[in-house]
Amino acid sequence: MNKIAIFCGSKMGNDPVYATATKELVKEVVSNGIEIVYGGGDVGLMGVVAETALENGGTITGVIPDKLYEMEVAHTGITKLYRVRDMHERKALMADLSDGFIALPGGVGTLEEMTEVMTWATIGYHNKPCAFLNTNDYYDHFIAFFDHMEEEGFLYKSLSEQAIVESDVGKLVGRFL
């Protein structure tokens, strides 16, 4: 595993536990010599990802759409920053640059990014690991919805076959090594 894409929120969330877990995850990833690919932002948990990687000697690549770059939310001090036309191009480049994916807490953008790469895995576009860091039980309702989709016959694979779900940072990163 050389590079992991981290999908996360452009907001911090209401509980400082999310930033703390983000810092812990990034430190663990960097300490294992893994490079980080992320959304290129300097705000919310994305900013925490970037700053923590830099503070710990990590290599971090951002991929940001022109519109967000122009809104001045780009982190210009990271190792490498790609500017792309739109969100579609962002996701495709992040996927191409990465050997696996981790979703931290975030909003609909985070969910959309992660479910898209999971869909790609389901239909055979890649076989890269997909994982959720379930900090503070953040993804419990989402996981329950996956179980419901399976019970109702709308999934080809169960969530446990599609994704890693862990609340412990060390265990999660260990699944990528």
Steps between C-alpha positions, in 0.01 A plus 500: 500500500666817379221760498167523679225744404328654799147632451379732776302808587571860413351573842635399841184348646356587840723274711878544524532120496480515119809719467682292760426175315597661169838602642551152644416335167728726298790446741452123474484510120810721472695294755446197275652681203171537317432813298166678526273619222212724606265770375754783510317722746626709789173495693329261739631147538671535161717773649575278800608220264737731313653671802547176692667332202736794453579528872594131504716498187241341274448535128158638419340559162183703459251496215273803490245622244553848353184633666623408849849626422354835397301513825841502676450174686804327344798405715791640300772375734461126438741275310303512174172660401307409186236741372225329303187619320234348721407245765480215247857560392606533864360159595647331195848642562489419872404143414779473243759635743398274790539137604213511750237727654401607850191705583513711815192679628361747251192611314329391182814566295698256711226238470470556127876463448515182703190337358623574148833321554310214666275481194806492275639211706169312483493513120868417464667832415745447786568267793637762741394485866228740617467585869300711741652639820195477723604766752247561775264252326460756222423244229272270705180617326666478159615146576148412613368635170742272312363208701148610403597521131639147526188369677284655229708340224665809351868421559720265305735474798443567868673800657740263676606369157528850353663703774704501816327667795713576806487746785860427605759686291776243551276211395375692199844592368621147579239367255676697223849370573 
